[in-house]
Amino acid sequence: ELIWNKMIHDFNVDINIISINSILNVYAKCGEINKMMEILNYSQRPEKFISINEITYTTIMSGFLKANKVKEMFDFYDNQIPKLALNNDINSKHKFMIALKNLGHLRMMETLDGNEIEKLSFHHQKILDFFENELYPDIKFKPTSISLDDVDTLLRAYVLLNKKSWMKAVKDVETILLQKSNYIQPLSYWHQDILNKKQILLDFTYFSTPTTCFMLRYLMTFQRQELKRKFKNGPIRILCGKSQFSNKPRLSGWKEDYESPKKKSIEDELNKWKIQIRLEQDKYNPAVWYLNEGDVELFFETVPPGEDFNKYWHLFTKEEKVSLNYQILINLLLTFFLINAFNDSITDVGYI
């Protein structure tokens, strides 16, 4: 802000599109929407008009997303960009702008409840329309290569559409991953361990958190034999990234702790399962974590292949079973005492 104030008050400084975009980028990354729009308005003054470009628009749109102002981003794209385009040479169908709109629809889907089917379907269809009509218009007629980011966007859209019942997304996800459609995509969730070339790892690096969680469920439910074959009946290893924990504080008092976001998202997902599966760090490669073999064995013994594990009574943990049985016992005892008290009251008034 100090730099910007100096720039606009120093007549020797020539403010151009590069400086405008640079300052916008700073405010966008901080989610400073009002400051961002002040810069935009400054550039469009009639007395010193500065022509803006696609970088300007994508920076502003990303700023709205950073501030979690998705509706405001859509309003900017739909209402303000057409007006700005009258005086600026701009392609409103720029690929990055469309990608940001897709991200906006995904954000909206993430905030919706699984029961809001109509709204989820609306945003999902918008994403499909962007893919088929603007990003990859040839996809309807012939096989077309799509980028890694766009593959995850597509997968994520189907996963979020079926957040209430995750298994309904399986067919669509398989169609994309197994390349049964015209989407030619380079995405793979298998990776060779760089420290052990004979060791295969699950790698969800290019998967978003919702898609990663879905893939864990999918593989453990539908691809057990593949997992056993790939890992040669050994532990299921996942490339999560390094996590670092230390009890040695710095001079400032801050500990050098860092937990891999991917590892945390996977662990959070596994902790939601009725049969929880623990993550354990590999002794030789700190970026690799594996599923506890005993927990996996119990999971496979309990849940039949292809069945939704959320519907099984026997998937309650031991602690949950004890708690629930205790509650049932309390309810039975209360019912017993109430019946006895009722009978005693009837006896006292002489009905029996």
C-alpha positions in Angstrom: 0.0 0.0 0.0 2.9 2.4 0.8 4.4 1.6 -2.6 1.1 2.3 -4.4 0.6 5.6 -2.6 4.1 6.7 -3.5 3.5 5.7 -7.2 0.3 7.7 -7.6 1.8 10.8 -6.0 5.1 10.7 -7.7 4.8 12.4 -11.1 8.1 10.8 -12.3 6.6 7.3 -12.0 4.9 6.0 -15.1 2.0 3.8 -14.1 1.3 1.2 -16.8 -0.5 -2.1 -17.2 2.5 -4.0 -15.7 2.5 -1.9 -12.4 -1.4 -2.1 -12.3 -1.3 -5.9 -12.6 1.5 -6.2 -10.1 -0.3 -4.2 -7.4 -3.5 -6.0 -8.1 -1.8 -9.4 -7.7 -0.6 -8.3 -4.2 -4.1 -7.3 -3.1 -5.7 -10.4 -4.7 -3.4 -12.8 -2.8 -4.4 -11.0 0.4 -8.1 -11.1 -0.5 -8.3 -7.3 -0.3 -11.4 -6.9 -2.5 -12.0 -3.2 -1.9 -8.4 -2.2 -2.5 -8.4 -4.4 -5.6 -11.4 -2.6 -7.1 -9.9 0.8 -6.3 -6.9 -0.1 -8.4 -9.1 -1.2 -11.2 -11.2 2.0 -11.1 -8.0 4.0 -11.1 -6.8 2.4 -14.3 -10.1 3.3 -16.1 -10.1 7.0 -15.4 -10.8 9.0 -18.6 -8.1 11.5 -17.8 -5.4 8.8 -17.7 -6.9 5.6 -19.2 -4.8 2.5 -18.8 -5.8 -0.4 -21.0 -6.2 -3.7 -19.1 -5.9 -7.3 -20.3 -6.8 -10.9 -19.4 -4.2 -11.0 -16.7 -6.0 -8.1 -15.0 -9.3 -10.0 -15.0 -8.0 -13.3 -13.9 -6.1 -11.6 -11.1 -9.2 -9.9 -9.9 -11.3 -13.1 -10.2 -8.7 -15.1 -8.2 -8.8 -12.3 -5.6 -12.6 -12.8 -5.2 -12.0 -16.6 -4.7 -9.2 -15.9 -2.2 -11.7 -13.9 -0.2 -14.3 -16.6 -0.6 -16.5 -14.1 -2.5 -17.7 -16.6 -5.1 -21.0 -14.8 -5.9 -19.2 -11.5 -6.3 -16.8 -13.2 -8.7 -19.6 -14.4 -10.8 -21.2 -10.9 -10.8 -17.8 -9.4 -11.9 -17.5 -11.9 -14.7 -21.1 -11.6 -15.9 -21.8 -7.9 -15.4 -18.6 -5.9 -15.1 -16.3 -7.6 -17.6 -18.7 -7.0 -20.6 -18.7 -3.2 -19.7 -15.0 -3.1 -19.3 -14.5 -5.0 -22.6 -16.1 -2.0 -24.5 -12.9 0.0 -23.9 -10.4 -2.8 -23.5 -9.3 -5.5 -25.9 -10.2 -8.6 -23.9 -11.2 -12.2 -24.6 -13.8 -13.0 -22.1 -13.5 -16.7 -23.1 -9.9 -16.8 -22.1 -9.0 -20.3 -20.8 -7.8 -19.1 -17.3 -11.0 -17.1 -16.8 -13.1 -20.1 -17.6 -11.0 -22.2 -15.3 -11.6 -19.7 -12.5 -15.4 -19.8 -13.2 -15.2 -23.6 -12.9 -13.4 -23.3 -9.6 -16.2 -20.9 -8.5 -18.8 -23.5 -9.3 -16.8 -26.1 -7.4 -16.6 -23.8 -4.4 -20.4 -23.4 -4.5 -20.9 -27.2 -4.6 -18.6 -27.6 -1.6 -20.8 -25.3 0.5 -24.0 -27.0 -0.5 -25.6 -29.8 1.5 -25.8 -33.2 -0.1 -29.7 -32.9 -0.1 -29.6 -29.8 -2.2 -29.7 -31.9 -5.4 -31.1 -29.2 -7.7 -28.4 -26.6 -6.8 -25.7 -29.2 -7.0 -26.9 -30.3 -10.4 -27.0 -26.7 -11.6 -23.4 -26.0 -10.8 -22.3 -29.5 -12.0 -24.0 -28.9 -15.4 -22.3 -25.5 -15.7 -18.9 -27.1 -15.3 -19.8 -29.7 -18.0 -21.0 -27.0 -20.3 -17.7 -25.1 -19.9 -15.8 -28.3 -20.7 -17.7 -29.3 -23.7 -18.5 -25.9 -25.2 -15.6 -23.7 -24.3 -12.6 -25.5 -23.0 -12.7 -28.6 -25.2 -15.3 -28.1 -27.9 -13.9 -31.0 -30.0 -14.6 -33.5 -27.2 -18.0 -34.3 -28.5 -16.6 -35.5 -31.8 -13.2 -37.0 -31.2 -10.7 -38.0 -28.4 -9.2 -34.9 -26.9 -6.3 -34.4 -24.5 -7.1 -32.5 -21.3 -4.8 -31.1 -18.7 -4.1 -32.6 -15.2 -5.9 -29.7 -13.5 -9.0 -30.1 -15.7 -9.1 -33.8 -15.1 -9.3 -33.2 -11.4 -11.9 -30.5 -11.9 -14.1 -32.9 -13.8 -13.6 -35.7 -11.2 -14.3 -33.3 -8.4 -17.5 -32.1 -10.0 -18.9 -35.7 -10.1 -17.7 -36.4 -6.5 -19.3 -33.3 -5.1 -22.5 -33.9 -7.1 -22.9 -37.2 -5.3 -21.6 -36.1 -1.8 -24.8 -37.6 -0.2 -24.2 -41.0 -1.7 -20.6 -41.3 -2.9 -21.0 -44.7 -4.7 -23.2 -43.0 -7.3 -20.2 -41.2 -8.6 -18.3 -44.5 -9.3 -19.5 -45.1 -12.8 -18.7 -41.5 -14.0 -15.3 -41.5 -12.3 -14.4 -44.9 -13.8 -15.4 -43.6 -17.2 -12.9 -40.7 -16.9 -10.1 -42.6 -15.2 -10.2 -45.7 -17.4 -10.5 -43.5 -20.5 -13.7 -44.9 -21.8 -14.8 -41.5 -23.0 -13.2 -39.0 -25.4 -11.2 -37.5 -22.6 -7.6 -38.4 -23.0 -6.0 -37.7 -19.7 -2.5 -38.2 -18.2 -3.7 -38.7 -14.6 -2.4 -41.7 -12.7 -2.5 -42.6 -9.0 0.4 -45.0 -9.2 3.9 -43.9 -8.6 7.3 -45.5 -8.4 9.1 -45.0 -5.1 12.3 -43.0 -5.9 14.2 -44.7 -3.0 13.0 -48.2 -4.0 12.4 -48.7 -7.7 10.6 -52.0 -7.0 8.1 -50.4 -4.7 4.9 -49.0 -6.0 3.1 -46.1 -4.2 -0.4 -44.6 -4.3 0.1 -41.0 -5.4 -2.7 -38.4 -5.0 -0.5 -35.4 -5.7 -2.7 -34.2 -8.5 -6.0 -34.9 -6.8 -7.9 -32.4 -4.8 -9.0 -33.2 -1.2 -12.5 -34.3 -2.2 -11.2 -36.5 -5.0 -8.5 -38.0 -2.9 -11.0 -39.0 -0.2 -13.2 -40.5 -2.9 -10.3 -42.5 -4.4 -9.5 -44.0 -1.0 -13.1 -45.2 -0.6 -13.2 -46.4 -4.2 -9.9 -48.4 -4.1 -10.7 -49.9 -0.7 -14.2 -50.9 -1.8 -13.9 -51.8 -5.5 -10.2 -52.4 -6.2 -9.0 -54.6 -3.4 -7.5 -57.3 -5.7 -5.6 -54.5 -7.6 -4.3 -53.2 -4.3 -3.1 -56.6 -3.2 -1.5 -57.2 -6.6 0.3 -53.9 -6.7 1.5 -54.1 -3.2 2.2 -57.8 -3.3 -0.1 -58.5 -0.3 2.1 -56.0 1.7 1.1 -52.7 3.3 -0.7 -50.1 1.2 1.8 -47.3 0.8 0.8 -43.7 0.0 3.0 -40.8 -1.1 1.7 -38.0 1.2 4.7 -35.7 1.5 6.9 -35.1 4.4 5.6 -34.2 7.9 8.1 -32.8 10.3 7.7 -32.6 14.1 10.2 -31.4 16.6 10.3 -30.6 20.3 13.2 -28.2 19.9 11.8 -24.6 19.9 13.5 -21.8 18.1 14.5 -18.6 19.8 11.1 -17.1 19.0 9.4 -20.0 20.7 8.0 -21.4 17.4 8.5 -25.2 16.9 9.6 -26.5 13.6 6.4 -28.5 13.1 5.0 -29.1 9.7 2.2 -31.6 8.7 1.8 -32.5 5.1 -1.7 -31.2 3.9 -2.1 -34.4 1.9 -1.3 -36.6 4.8 -3.7 -34.7 7.0 -6.6 -34.9 4.6 -6.1 -38.6 4.1 -5.9 -39.2 7.9 -9.0 -37.1 8.5 -10.9 -39.2 5.9 -9.7 -42.5 7.4 -10.8 -41.3 10.9 -14.3 -40.8 9.7 -14.7 -44.5 8.8 -16.5 -46.8 11.2 -13.5 -49.0 11.1 -10.8 -46.5 11.4 -7.5 -47.2 9.6 -4.3 -45.7 11.1 -1.6 -44.1 9.0 2.0 -45.0 9.9 5.1 -43.3 8.6 7.6 -45.3 6.6 11.0 -45.7 8.3 13.0 -45.2 5.2 11.1 -42.5 3.3 9.4 -39.9 5.5 7.2 -38.8 2.6 5.6 -42.2 2.5 2.9 -43.4 4.8 1.2 -46.7 4.9 -2.1 -48.1 6.1 -1.9 -50.2 9.3 -2.1 -53.8 8.0 -4.2 -55.0 10.9 -6.8 -52.3 10.4 -6.9 -53.0 6.7 -7.4 -56.7 7.3 -10.2 -56.0 9.7 -11.8 -53.7 7.2 -11.7 -56.3 4.4 -13.0 -59.0 6.7 -15.9 -56.8 7.8 -17.0 -55.0 4.6 -17.9 -57.1 1.5 -16.3 -55.9 -1.7 -18.4 -53.4 -3.6 -20.6 -52.6 -0.5 -21.0 -49.2 1.1 -19.2 -49.5 4.4 -21.3 -46.7 5.9 -24.4 -48.9 6.1 -23.0 -51.7 8.3 -23.9 -52.0 12.0 -20.8 -54.0 12.6 -18.7 -51.2 11.3 -19.2 -49.3 14.6 -16.0 -49.2 16.6 -15.7 -51.1 19.9 -16.1 -47.8 21.8 -19.2 -46.8 19.8 -20.8 -50.2 20.3 -20.2 -50.0 24.1 -21.7 -46.5 24.2 -24.7 -47.5 22.1 -25.3 -50.7 24.0 -25.1 -48.8 27.3 -27.7 -46.3 26.0 -30.0 -49.1 25.0 -29.6 -50.7 28.4 -30.4 -47.3 30.1 -33.6 -47.0 28.0 -34.7 -50.5 28.8 -34.2 -49.9 32.5 -36.1 -46.6 32.3 -39.0 -48.4 30.5 -39.0 -51.2 33.1 -39.2 -48.7 36.0 -41.9 -46.7 34.4 -44.0 -49.8 33.8 -43.6 -50.8 37.4 -44.4 -47.4 38.7 -47.5 -47.3 36.5 -48.6 -50.7 37.9 -48.0 -49.6 41.4 -50.1 -46.5 40.9 -53.0 -48.6 39.5 -52.8 -51.0 42.5 -52.8 -48.0 45.0 -56.1 -46.6 43.6 -57.7 -50.0 43.7 -58.1 -50.9 40.1 -56.2 -54.2 40.6 
